[in-house]
Amino acid sequence: KISEMSRTSVKIAPGAVVCSECELRGDITIGQRTVIHPKARILAEAGPIIIGDGNLIEEVAVIHNRPDESNPNEKVMIIGSQNIFEVGSRCEAVKVGDFNVLEARSFVSRDTVVSNGCTIGAMCSVTGREVLPDNCVVYGAASHRKVVSEKPPAQTLQLDFLAKILPNFHHIKKAGASSAAAAAAKQHRPS
């Protein structure tokens, strides 16, 4: 049996800021200017996760490509660019477009496709098999839906600020390809 550590392969693009205190498990690709806070969890169990550019993944947010009992085939989870996963949000959707916001403690299931410019309100859940239309807002205790005319704005200034500040207070994972297996092999290499 291959250990979890040897199956982890993380590719971090230049300009991304990934705190060492986050949990990255499986085959994960992280795009440029993406910021991942400490205690965030990205779990690629059912297949690779590809995260685009300029995403913000906050503390205790979970992005989980979890196995589906009804379809055990590998499934690639693709997250677009300029998305925000706020504190405690949980995303299992295998397709997430661009400019989306998952607010604090929101949940999106594996059966949902999140298009572009969507906002999932704080503590709202989207669990059905559906495609959220562009600029959809999910809000309220009953997770009502409405479509608005504009997508959420890009968080460019916030990303720039975090890219400067986080390295002052946290250890940062280096850009480039890294894997636990390569690190273990390097340790056992004779000098």
Backbone as a printed PyTorch tensor [residue, N CA C, xyz], in Angstrom:
tensor([[[  0.8510,  -1.1900,   0.0000],
         [  0.0000,   0.0000,   0.0000],
         [  0.8900,   1.2450,   0.0000]],

        [[  0.5990,   2.1620,  -0.8820],
         [  1.3630,   3.4080,  -0.9580],
         [  0.8460,   4.3460,   0.1150]],

        [[  1.7600,   4.9310,   0.8440],
         [  1.3270,   5.8580,   1.8980],
         [  0.7830,   7.1340,   1.2850]],

        [[ -0.0450,   7.8430,   2.0690],
         [ -0.6160,   9.1110,   1.6040],
         [  0.4710,  10.0930,   1.2210]],

        [[  1.5440,  10.1250,   1.9960],
         [  2.5950,  11.1040,   1.7540],
         [  3.2290,  10.9070,   0.3800]],

        [[  3.4450,   9.6490,  -0.0440],
         [  4.1120,   9.4300,  -1.3160],
         [  3.1920,   9.7200,  -2.5040]],

        [[  1.8890,   9.8320,  -2.2780],
         [  0.9580,  10.1430,  -3.3600],
         [  0.7420,  11.6410,  -3.5180]],

        [[  1.3210,  12.4370,  -2.6420],
         [  1.1060,  13.8730,  -2.7080],
         [  2.0840,  14.5090,  -3.6800]],

        [[  1.5430,  15.2660,  -4.6180],
         [  2.3480,  16.0080,  -5.5770],
         [  1.7160,  17.3830,  -5.7270]],

        [[  2.4390,  18.3950,  -5.3120],
         [  1.9080,  19.7540,  -5.3430],
         [  2.7680,  20.5980,  -6.2610]],

        [[  2.1250,  21.2550,  -7.2190],
         [  2.8180,  22.1690,  -8.1290],
         [  2.3210,  23.5810,  -7.8340]],

        [[  3.2490,  24.4490,  -7.4470],
         [  2.9100,  25.8170,  -7.0770],
         [  3.5180,  26.7590,  -8.1040]],

        [[  2.6810,  27.5540,  -8.7550],
         [  3.1620,  28.4970,  -9.7720],
         [  3.8900,  29.6660,  -9.1090]],

        [[  4.8350,  30.2700,  -9.8230],
         [  5.5090,  31.4610,  -9.2880],
         [  4.4860,  32.5520,  -8.9790]],

        [[  4.7030,  33.2440,  -7.8760],
         [  3.7980,  34.3210,  -7.4830],
         [  2.6810,  33.8790,  -6.5670]],

        [[  2.4750,  32.5710,  -6.4320],
         [  1.4710,  32.0690,  -5.4860],
         [  2.0640,  32.1170,  -4.0830]],

        [[  1.2060,  32.3330,  -3.0880],
         [  1.6360,  32.3490,  -1.6890],
         [  0.8600,  31.2460,  -0.9770]],

        [[  1.5750,  30.1920,  -0.5960],
         [  0.9560,  29.0320,   0.0350],
         [  1.6120,  28.8320,   1.3980]],

        [[  0.8590,  29.0540,   2.4500],
         [  1.3910,  28.9030,   3.8060],
         [  1.6620,  27.4320,   4.1020]],

        [[  2.7900,  27.1710,   4.7330],
         [  3.1730,  25.7940,   5.0570],
         [  2.1960,  25.1200,   6.0040]],

        [[  1.4680,  25.9090,   6.7880],
         [  0.5520,  25.3500,   7.7720],
         [ -0.7660,  24.8710,   7.1700]],

        [[ -0.9330,  24.9830,   5.8530],
         [ -2.1490,  24.4470,   5.2270],
         [ -1.9380,  22.9570,   4.9600]],

        [[ -3.0230,  22.2470,   4.6990],
         [ -2.9310,  20.8190,   4.3910],
         [ -3.2010,  20.6170,   2.9090]],

        [[ -2.2190,  20.0660,   2.2140],
         [ -2.3500,  19.7650,   0.7910],
         [ -2.1420,  18.2670,   0.6350]],

        [[ -3.1580,  17.5690,   0.0970],
         [ -3.0660,  16.1240,  -0.0320],
         [ -3.5050,  15.7040,  -1.4230]],

        [[ -2.6520,  14.9700,  -2.1200],
         [ -2.9690,  14.4810,  -3.4510],
         [ -2.2750,  15.2870,  -4.5290]],

        [[ -2.7470,  15.1430,  -5.7570],
         [ -2.1690,  15.8220,  -6.9220],
         [ -2.8420,  17.1850,  -7.0720]],

        [[ -2.1160,  18.2470,  -6.7470],
         [ -2.6870,  19.5950,  -6.7060],
         [ -1.8090,  20.5420,  -7.5050]],

        [[ -2.4380,  21.3590,  -8.3500],
         [ -1.7390,  22.4050,  -9.0900],
         [ -2.3290,  23.7390,  -8.6670]],

        [[ -1.4650,  24.6640,  -8.2580],
         [ -1.8950,  25.9650,  -7.7470],
         [ -1.3890,  27.0520,  -8.6800]],

        [[ -2.3060,  27.8840,  -9.1870],
         [ -1.9820,  28.9160, -10.1640],
         [ -1.3070,  30.1460,  -9.5730]],

        [[ -0.8310,  31.0020, -10.4650],
         [ -0.1440,  32.2350, -10.0860],
         [ -1.0420,  33.1360,  -9.2500]],

        [[ -0.4230,  33.8450,  -8.3160],
         [ -1.0800,  34.8510,  -7.4830],
         [ -2.2000,  34.2870,  -6.6110]],

        [[ -2.3060,  32.9800,  -6.5080],
         [ -3.2680,  32.3810,  -5.5850],
         [ -2.6760,  32.4400,  -4.1820]],

        [[ -3.5130,  32.7500,  -3.1990],
         [ -3.0780,  32.8430,  -1.8040],
         [ -3.8380,  31.7980,  -0.9930]],

        [[ -3.0790,  30.9560,  -0.2830],
         [ -3.6860,  29.9220,   0.5530],
         [ -3.2290,  30.1440,   1.9910]],

        [[ -4.1980,  30.4180,   2.8540],
         [ -3.9380,  30.7320,   4.2570],
         [ -3.5700,  29.4810,   5.0530]],

        [[ -3.0140,  29.6940,   6.2630],
         [ -2.7800,  28.5580,   7.1580],
         [ -4.1130,  27.9000,   7.5180]],

        [[ -4.0700,  26.6200,   7.7760],
         [ -5.2300,  25.8190,   8.1990],
         [ -6.2470,  25.5650,   7.0880]],

        [[ -6.0070,  26.0710,   5.8880],
         [ -6.8560,  25.6940,   4.7490],
         [ -6.5140,  24.2470,   4.3950]],

        [[ -7.4900,  23.5190,   3.8340],
         [ -7.2750,  22.1210,   3.4700],
         [ -7.6880,  21.9150,   2.0210]],

        [[ -6.7840,  21.3480,   1.2370],
         [ -7.0770,  21.0070,  -0.1530],
         [ -6.7700,  19.5210,  -0.2900]],

        [[ -7.8190,  18.7350,  -0.5300],
         [ -7.7260,  17.2820,  -0.4850],
         [ -8.1290,  16.6930,  -1.8330]],

        [[ -7.1640,  16.1810,  -2.5580],
         [ -7.4130,  15.6000,  -3.8800],
         [ -7.4300,  14.0810,  -3.7440]],

        [[ -8.5520,  13.5340,  -3.3060],
         [ -8.6610,  12.0960,  -3.0670],
         [ -9.2150,  11.3380,  -4.2680]],

        [[-10.1270,  11.9460,  -5.0340],
         [-10.7660,  11.2530,  -6.1560],
         [-10.1000,  11.5790,  -7.4860]],

        [[ -9.0700,  12.4030,  -7.4570],
         [ -8.3830,  12.8230,  -8.6670],
         [ -7.7270,  14.1690,  -8.4310]],

        [[ -7.0040,  14.6660,  -9.4310],
         [ -6.2690,  15.9190,  -9.2770],
         [ -7.1820,  17.1270,  -9.0580]],

        [[ -6.6260,  18.1520,  -8.4280],
         [ -7.2870,  19.4450,  -8.2870],
         [ -6.4100,  20.4740,  -8.9810]],

        [[ -7.0140,  21.2230,  -9.8960],
         [ -6.3070,  22.2950, -10.6010],
         [ -6.9510,  23.6060, -10.1920]],

        [[ -6.1570,  24.4690,  -9.5610],
         [ -6.6420,  25.7600,  -9.0700],
         [ -6.0250,  26.8450,  -9.9390]],

        [[ -6.8610,  27.7030, -10.5130],
         [ -6.4030,  28.7520, -11.4200],
         [ -5.6630,  29.8760, -10.7180]],

        [[ -5.5750,  31.0140, -11.3900],
         [ -4.8110,  32.1620, -10.9140],
         [ -5.6590,  33.0940, -10.0520]],

        [[ -5.0030,  33.7330,  -9.0950],
         [ -5.6290,  34.8030,  -8.3290],
         [ -6.7590,  34.3810,  -7.4200]],

        [[ -6.7170,  33.1560,  -6.9100],
         [ -7.7380,  32.6960,  -5.9670],
         [ -7.2970,  32.9900,  -4.5390]],

        [[ -8.2590,  33.1580,  -3.6580],
         [ -7.9910,  33.3730,  -2.2430],
         [ -8.6900,  32.2650,  -1.4630]],

        [[ -7.9020,  31.4690,  -0.7390],
         [ -8.4350,  30.3560,   0.0400],
         [ -8.0760,  30.6350,   1.4970]],

        [[ -9.0940,  30.9950,   2.2840],
         [ -8.8770,  31.4740,   3.6470],
         [ -8.7920,  30.3310,   4.6610]],

        [[ -8.5560,  30.7120,   5.9300],
         [ -8.3980,  29.7510,   7.0140],
         [ -9.5840,  28.7950,   7.1000]],

        [[ -9.2990,  27.5740,   7.3930],
         [-10.2530,  26.4880,   7.6040],
         [-11.1980,  26.2510,   6.4250]],

        [[-10.9250,  26.8530,   5.2840],
         [-11.6860,  26.5260,   4.0750],
         [-11.2320,  25.1440,   3.6140]],

        [[-12.1630,  24.3760,   3.0360],
         [-11.8400,  23.0350,   2.5600],
         [-12.2550,  22.9290,   1.0990]],

        [[-11.3160,  22.5270,   0.2660],
         [-11.6000,  22.1860,  -1.1280],
         [-11.3050,  20.6950,  -1.2210]],

        [[-12.3420,  19.9030,  -1.5120],
         [-12.2250,  18.4490,  -1.3890],
         [-12.7600,  17.7640,  -2.6420]],

        [[-11.8740,  17.1430,  -3.3820],
         [-12.2740,  16.2930,  -4.4980],
         [-12.4150,  14.8990,  -3.9020]],

        [[-13.6020,  14.6400,  -3.3690],
         [-13.8120,  13.4010,  -2.6290],
         [-14.3200,  12.3000,  -3.5500]],

        [[-14.0340,  11.0580,  -3.1730],
         [-14.5190,   9.9370,  -3.9810],
         [-16.0460,   9.8880,  -4.0120]],

        [[-16.5720,   9.4700,  -5.1420],
         [-18.0140,   9.3080,  -5.3220],
         [-18.2900,   7.8040,  -5.4000]],

        [[-19.0470,   7.2980,  -4.4450],
         [-19.3080,   5.8590,  -4.3810],
         [-19.9910,   5.3430,  -5.6470]],

        [[-20.8630,   6.1500,  -6.2560],
         [-21.5980,   5.7040,  -7.4390],
         [-20.7470,   5.7370,  -8.7090]],

        [[-19.6460,   6.4980,  -8.7050],
         [-18.7630,   6.5740,  -9.8670],
         [-17.3220,   6.6370,  -9.3750]],

        [[-16.6780,   5.4670,  -9.2320],
         [-15.3350,   5.4370,  -8.6480],
         [-14.2180,   5.9230,  -9.5810]],

        [[-14.5470,   6.2740, -10.8370],
         [-13.5150,   6.7400, -11.7620],
         [-12.9050,   8.0510, -11.2850]],

        [[-11.6200,   8.2330, -11.6330],
         [-10.9300,   9.4690, -11.2690],
         [-11.6210,  10.6650, -11.9130]],

        [[-11.7550,  11.7300, -11.1660],
         [-12.4090,  12.9390, -11.6550],
         [-11.5070,  14.1240, -11.3310]],

        [[-11.2300,  14.9470, -12.3330],
         [-10.4020,  16.1330, -12.1290],
         [-11.2910,  17.2740, -11.6510]],

        [[-10.9000,  17.9230, -10.5570],
         [-11.6090,  19.0990, -10.0550],
         [-10.9010,  20.3220, -10.6250]],

        [[-11.6670,  21.1890, -11.2880],
         [-11.0860,  22.3940, -11.8810],
         [-11.7310,  23.6180, -11.2580]],

        [[-10.8880,  24.4600, -10.6730],
         [-11.3280,  25.7170, -10.0830],
         [-10.7160,  26.8230, -10.9230]],

        [[-11.5480,  27.7270, -11.4090],
         [-11.0860,  28.8010, -12.2820],
         [-10.2300,  29.8230, -11.5620]],

        [[-10.3250,  31.0670, -11.9890],
         [ -9.5070,  32.1530, -11.4570],
         [-10.3580,  33.1750, -10.7140]],

        [[ -9.7060,  33.9110,  -9.8300],
         [-10.3170,  35.0310,  -9.0980],
         [-11.4960,  34.6000,  -8.2200]],

        [[-11.3980,  33.4220,  -7.6120],
         [-12.4320,  32.9440,  -6.6940],
         [-12.0040,  33.1910,  -5.2580]],

        [[-12.9810,  33.3200,  -4.3690],
         [-12.7040,  33.4980,  -2.9460],
         [-13.4250,  32.3930,  -2.1800]],

        [[-12.6630,  31.6840,  -1.3580],
         [-13.2070,  30.6570,  -0.4710],
         [-12.9950,  31.1910,   0.9420]],

        [[-14.0580,  31.7380,   1.5290],
         [-13.9320,  32.3950,   2.8260],
         [-13.7920,  31.3830,   3.9580]],

        [[-13.5350,  31.9000,   5.1470],
         [-13.2760,  31.0970,   6.3380],
         [-14.3510,  30.0220,   6.5310]],

        [[-13.9070,  28.7720,   6.6380],
         [-14.8130,  27.6770,   6.9410],
         [-15.7020,  27.2270,   5.8030]],

        [[-15.5240,  27.7720,   4.6080],
         [-16.3420,  27.3100,   3.4770],
         [-15.8590,  25.9250,   3.0560]],

        [[-16.7540,  25.1810,   2.3950],
         [-16.4060,  23.8370,   1.9370],
         [-16.9060,  23.6690,   0.5070]],

        [[-15.9810,  23.3350,  -0.3820],
         [-16.3250,  23.1540,  -1.7930],
         [-15.9540,  21.7450,  -2.2260]],

        [[-16.9610,  21.0130,  -2.7270],
         [-16.7420,  19.6930,  -3.3000],
         [-17.1030,  19.6750,  -4.7840]],

        [[-17.5530,  20.8100,  -5.3220],
         [-17.9330,  20.8920,  -6.7390],
         [-16.7050,  20.6490,  -7.6100]],

        [[-16.8420,  19.7930,  -8.6250],
         [-15.6860,  19.4960,  -9.4710],
         [-15.4780,  20.5250, -10.5740]],

        [[-16.4420,  21.4230, -10.7510],
         [-16.2780,  22.5150, -11.7190],
         [-16.7000,  23.8190, -11.0610]],

        [[-15.7330,  24.7360, -10.9340],
         [-15.9830,  26.0670, -10.3970],
         [-15.3850,  27.0430, -11.4020]],

        [[-16.1930,  27.9870, -11.8730],
         [-15.7350,  28.9470, -12.8730],
         [-14.8640,  30.0400, -12.2770]],

        [[-15.0440,  31.2680, -12.7590],
         [-14.2430,  32.4180, -12.3490],
         [-15.0970,  33.4200, -11.5700]],

        [[-14.4320,  34.2090, -10.7230],
         [-15.0550,  35.3250,  -9.9870],
         [-16.2080,  34.8830,  -9.0860]],

        [[-16.0510,  33.7460,  -8.4260],
         [-17.0720,  33.2600,  -7.4960],
         [-16.6480,  33.5250,  -6.0610]],

        [[-17.6280,  33.6330,  -5.1670],
         [-17.3570,  33.8140,  -3.7410],
         [-18.1460,  32.7640,  -2.9680]],

        [[-17.4380,  31.9480,  -2.2020],
         [-18.0830,  31.0520,  -1.2440],
         [-17.8680,  31.7030,   0.1110]],

        [[-18.9380,  32.2760,   0.6490],
         [-18.8160,  33.0180,   1.8990],
         [-18.6180,  32.0700,   3.0800]],

        [[-18.3720,  32.6470,   4.2510],
         [-18.0400,  31.8830,   5.4530],
         [-19.0470,  30.7650,   5.7120]],

        [[-18.5130,  29.5740,   5.9480],
         [-19.2760,  28.3830,   6.3180],
         [-20.3180,  27.9630,   5.2790]],

        [[-20.1200,  28.3380,   4.0400],
         [-21.0130,  27.8620,   2.9750],
         [-20.5540,  26.4750,   2.5290]],

        [[-21.4340,  25.7730,   1.8020],
         [-21.1240,  24.4290,   1.3300],
         [-21.6670,  24.2410,  -0.0770]],

        [[-20.8370,  23.6760,  -0.9570],
         [-21.2590,  23.3260,  -2.3160],
         [-20.8880,  21.8670,  -2.5360]],

        [[-21.8910,  21.0520,  -2.9270],
         [-21.6660,  19.6110,  -3.0680],
         [-21.0200,  19.2640,  -4.4040]],

        [[-20.5850,  18.0320,  -4.4790],
         [-19.9270,  17.4820,  -5.6620],
         [-20.8440,  17.5140,  -6.8910]],

        [[-22.1480,  17.4380,  -6.6860],
         [-23.0950,  17.3670,  -7.8020],
         [-23.4340,  18.7250,  -8.4030]],

        [[-22.8750,  19.7890,  -7.8690],
         [-23.1970,  21.1410,  -8.3220],
         [-22.0720,  21.6810,  -9.1890]],

        [[-22.4390,  22.3950, -10.2450],
         [-21.4620,  23.1230, -11.0620],
         [-21.6610,  24.6000, -10.7700]],

        [[-20.5830,  25.2700, -10.3760],
         [-20.6340,  26.6990, -10.0900],
         [-20.0880,  27.4140, -11.3190]],

        [[-20.9240,  28.2130, -11.9800],
         [-20.5210,  28.8990, -13.2130],
         [-19.5880,  30.0620, -12.8830]],

        [[-19.8570,  31.2520, -13.4000],
         [-19.0090,  32.4270, -13.1840],
         [-19.7760,  33.5070, -12.4350]],

        [[-19.0850,  34.1980, -11.5340],
         [-19.6790,  35.3360, -10.8450],
         [-20.7200,  34.9870,  -9.8060]],

        [[-20.7090,  33.7640,  -9.3030],
         [-21.7060,  33.3370,  -8.3150],
         [-21.2470,  33.6690,  -6.8960]],

        [[-22.2180,  33.9090,  -6.0270],
         [-21.9470,  34.1090,  -4.6060],
         [-22.8090,  33.1310,  -3.8220]],

        [[-22.1480,  32.2990,  -3.0180],
         [-22.8590,  31.3960,  -2.1250],
         [-22.7910,  32.0590,  -0.7550]],

        [[-23.9320,  32.4940,  -0.2450],
         [-23.9800,  33.2670,   0.9910],
         [-23.4890,  32.5070,   2.2060]],

        [[-23.1750,  33.2580,   3.2490],
         [-22.6930,  32.6740,   4.4980],
         [-23.6760,  31.6280,   5.0110]],

        [[-23.1520,  30.4660,   5.3460],
         [-23.8950,  29.3370,   5.9020],
         [-24.9410,  28.7510,   4.9520]],

        [[-24.9100,  29.0990,   3.6880],
         [-25.8390,  28.5140,   2.7090],
         [-25.2500,  27.2180,   2.1600]],

        [[-26.1310,  26.3060,   1.7660],
         [-25.7150,  25.0370,   1.1820],
         [-26.3580,  24.8590,  -0.1780]],

        [[-25.5700,  24.3550,  -1.1170],
         [-26.0750,  23.9830,  -2.4340],
         [-25.7100,  22.5140,  -2.5910]],

        [[-26.7340,  21.6500,  -2.5190],
         [-26.4600,  20.2150,  -2.4810],
         [-27.0780,  19.4330,  -3.6300]],

        [[-27.9100,  20.0570,  -4.4290],
         [-28.5740,  19.3330,  -5.5080],
         [-27.7100,  19.2020,  -6.7430]],

        [[-28.1650,  18.3440,  -7.6530],
         [-27.4910,  18.1810,  -8.9370],
         [-27.9790,  19.3220,  -9.8290]],

        [[-27.1770,  20.3850,  -9.9260],
         [-27.5960,  21.5460, -10.7050],
         [-26.3910,  22.3380, -11.1890]],

        [[-26.6440,  23.1600, -12.1850],
         [-25.6450,  24.1050, -12.6830],
         [-26.1260,  25.4880, -12.2840]],

        [[-25.3620,  26.1610, -11.4290],
         [-25.7360,  27.5280, -11.0470],
         [-25.4560,  28.4440, -12.2320]],

        [[-26.4270,  29.2580, -12.6500],
         [-26.1880,  30.1570, -13.7850],
         [-25.1910,  31.2540, -13.4090]],

        [[-24.6140,  31.8970, -14.4090],
         [-23.7020,  33.0150, -14.1610],
         [-24.3780,  34.0580, -13.2820]],

        [[-23.5890,  34.6440, -12.3710],
         [-24.0330,  35.7300, -11.4830],
         [-25.1860,  35.3300, -10.5610]],

        [[-25.2540,  34.0680, -10.2040],
         [-26.2850,  33.5860,  -9.2770],
         [-25.8530,  33.8830,  -7.8420]],

        [[-26.7920,  34.3440,  -7.0450],
         [-26.5470,  34.5750,  -5.6220],
         [-27.4350,  33.6160,  -4.8400]],

        [[-26.8210,  32.8420,  -3.9540],
         [-27.5520,  31.9350,  -3.0720],
         [-27.5350,  32.5930,  -1.6980]],

        [[-28.7290,  32.7880,  -1.1070],
         [-28.7950,  33.5740,   0.1300],
         [-29.8930,  33.0500,   1.0460]],

        [[-29.7980,  33.4070,   2.3280],
         [-30.8520,  33.1070,   3.2980],
         [-30.8110,  31.6920,   3.8370]],

        [[-31.5860,  31.4740,   4.8950],
         [-31.6220,  30.1790,   5.5740],
         [-32.1000,  29.0590,   4.6550]],

        [[-32.9620,  29.3810,   3.6900],
         [-33.4800,  28.3700,   2.7610],
         [-32.6670,  28.3020,   1.4660]],

        [[-31.5220,  28.9880,   1.4250],
         [-30.6530,  29.0070,   0.2380],
         [-31.4230,  29.3880,  -1.0260]],

        [[-32.1580,  30.5050,  -0.9570],
         [-32.8640,  31.0390,  -2.1220],
         [-31.8490,  31.4270,  -3.1890]],

        [[-32.3210,  31.5480,  -4.4360],
         [-31.4430,  31.9160,  -5.5370],
         [-32.0100,  33.0970,  -6.3030]],

        [[-31.1090,  33.9600,  -6.7460],
         [-31.4850,  35.0230,  -7.6750],
         [-30.2770,  35.3060,  -8.5520]],

        [[-30.5460,  35.8240,  -9.7340],
         [-29.4680,  36.1850, -10.6530],
         [-29.3500,  37.6990, -10.6510]],

        [[-28.1210,  38.1830, -10.4860],
         [-27.8690,  39.6230, -10.4580],
         [-27.1380,  40.0270, -11.7320]],

        [[-27.0490,  41.3320, -11.9730],
         [-26.4800,  41.7960, -13.2390],
         [-24.9550,  41.8520, -13.2570]],

        [[-24.3180,  41.8990, -12.0840],
         [-22.8600,  42.0260, -12.0700],
         [-22.2130,  40.9240, -11.2540]],

        [[-21.0200,  40.5140, -11.6940],
         [-20.2620,  39.5260, -10.9340],
         [-19.5090,  40.2230,  -9.8040]],

        [[-19.1040,  39.4740,  -8.7700],
         [-18.3230,  40.0770,  -7.6820],
         [-17.0050,  40.6400,  -8.2260]],

        [[-16.4870,  41.7120,  -7.6270],
         [-15.2330,  42.3030,  -8.1200],
         [-14.0280,  41.4250,  -7.7870]],

        [[-12.9810,  41.5520,  -8.5880],
         [-11.7270,  40.8540,  -8.3090],
         [-11.1080,  41.4410,  -7.0400]],

        [[-10.4260,  40.6170,  -6.2960],
         [ -9.8190,  41.0410,  -5.0300],
         [ -8.3260,  41.3050,  -5.2020]],

        [[ -7.9590,  42.0210,  -6.2470],
         [ -6.5540,  42.2480,  -6.5820],
         [ -5.7830,  42.9110,  -5.4470]],

        [[ -6.3320,  43.9680,  -4.8660],
         [ -5.6260,  44.6690,  -3.7930],
         [ -5.4580,  43.7810,  -2.5650]],

        [[ -6.4870,  43.0060,  -2.2300],
         [ -6.3890,  42.1100,  -1.0810],
         [ -5.3340,  41.0330,  -1.3230]],

        [[ -5.2920,  40.4760,  -2.5360],
         [ -4.2840,  39.4650,  -2.8590],
         [ -2.8790,  40.0510,  -2.7710]],

        [[ -2.6960,  41.2690,  -3.2960],
         [ -1.3830,  41.9240,  -3.2240],
         [ -0.9620,  42.1370,  -1.7750]],

        [[ -1.8910,  42.6140,  -0.9530],
         [ -1.6070,  42.8620,   0.4600],
         [ -1.2140,  41.5600,   1.1640]],

        [[ -2.0000,  40.5000,   0.9600],
         [ -1.7160,  39.2220,   1.6120],
         [ -0.3930,  38.6260,   1.1370]],

        [[ -0.0730,  38.7970,  -0.1480],
         [  1.1900,  38.2820,  -0.6820],
         [  2.3860,  38.9510,  -0.0100]],

        [[  2.2200,  40.1910,   0.4240],
         [  3.3000,  40.8990,   1.1230],
         [  3.3300,  40.5620,   2.6090]],

        [[  2.1730,  40.4470,   3.2330],
         [  2.0880,  40.2940,   4.6860],
         [  2.2870,  38.8540,   5.1620]],

        [[  1.6470,  37.8820,   4.5220],
         [  1.7010,  36.5020,   5.0160],
         [  3.1280,  35.9700,   5.1850]],

        [[  4.0590,  36.2350,   4.2420],
         [  5.4240,  35.7280,   4.4410],
         [  6.1250,  36.3040,   5.6770]],

        [[  5.6510,  37.4270,   6.1920],
         [  6.2500,  37.9950,   7.4040],
         [  5.8740,  37.2120,   8.6560]],

        [[  4.7700,  36.4770,   8.6100],
         [  4.2560,  35.8160,   9.8060],
         [  4.1270,  34.2980,   9.6780]],

        [[  4.3010,  33.7610,   8.4700],
         [  4.1380,  32.3260,   8.2540],
         [  5.2240,  31.8090,   7.3280]],

        [[  5.5390,  30.5170,   7.4760],
         [  6.4370,  29.8710,   6.5320],
         [  5.6510,  29.6490,   5.2430]],

        [[  6.3100,  29.8470,   4.1150],
         [  5.6600,  29.7560,   2.8080],
         [  6.2760,  28.6010,   2.0210]],

        [[  5.4240,  27.8220,   1.3520],
         [  5.9160,  26.7510,   0.4780],
         [  6.4980,  27.3920,  -0.7780]],

        [[  7.5840,  26.8470,  -1.2630],
         [  8.2650,  27.3940,  -2.4360],
         [  7.5130,  27.0520,  -3.7220]],

        [[  7.6060,  27.9390,  -4.6970],
         [  7.0100,  27.6930,  -6.0120],
         [  7.7860,  26.5810,  -6.7060]],

        [[  7.1290,  25.9060,  -7.6240],
         [  7.7410,  24.8110,  -8.3630],
         [  7.0620,  23.5110,  -8.0010]],

        [[  7.5540,  22.4280,  -8.5560],
         [  6.9740,  21.1150,  -8.2750],
         [  7.5970,  20.5620,  -7.0110]],

        [[  6.7710,  20.0130,  -6.1570],
         [  7.2820,  19.3600,  -4.9570],
         [  6.4300,  18.1380,  -4.6940]],

        [[  7.0340,  17.1560,  -4.1360],
         [  6.2560,  15.9890,  -3.7260],
         [  6.9340,  15.3490,  -2.5390]],

        [[  6.1520,  14.7310,  -1.7090],
         [  6.7000,  14.0640,  -0.5300],
         [  7.6140,  12.9170,  -0.9560]],

        [[  7.2680,  12.2390,  -2.0560],
         [  8.0880,  11.1260,  -2.5260],
         [  9.4610,  11.6290,  -2.9630]],

        [[  9.5010,  12.7500,  -3.6820],
         [ 10.7800,  13.3170,  -4.1200],
         [ 11.6040,  13.7610,  -2.9220]],

        [[ 10.9520,  14.3390,  -1.9340],
         [ 11.6540,  14.7840,  -0.7290],
         [ 12.2300,  13.5860,   0.0210]],

        [[ 11.4540,  12.5120,   0.1140],
         [ 11.9290,  11.3150,   0.8020],
         [ 13.1010,  10.6930,   0.0480]],

        [[ 13.0180,  10.6590,  -1.2810],
         [ 14.1060,  10.1140,  -2.0880],
         [ 15.3740,  10.9420,  -1.9140]],

        [[ 15.2270,  12.2450,  -1.8420],
         [ 16.3630,  13.1400,  -1.6770],
         [ 17.0500,  12.8840,  -0.3330]],

        [[ 16.2660,  12.6100,   0.7190],
         [ 16.8290,  12.3530,   2.0450],
         [ 17.6400,  11.0630,   2.0600]],

        [[ 17.2230,  10.0610,   1.2930],
         [ 17.8870,   8.7610,   1.3280],
         [ 18.9980,   8.6360,   0.2890]],

        [[ 19.2330,   9.6790,  -0.4840],
         [ 20.2650,   9.6640,  -1.5080],
         [ 21.6450,   9.6750,  -0.8440]],

        [[ 22.5560,   8.7830,  -1.2630],
         [ 23.9060,   8.8220,  -0.6840],
         [ 24.6470,  10.0750,  -1.1440]],

        [[ 25.4730,  10.6200,  -0.2650],
         [ 26.2200,  11.8460,  -0.6000],
         [ 27.5250,  11.5300,  -1.2530]]])
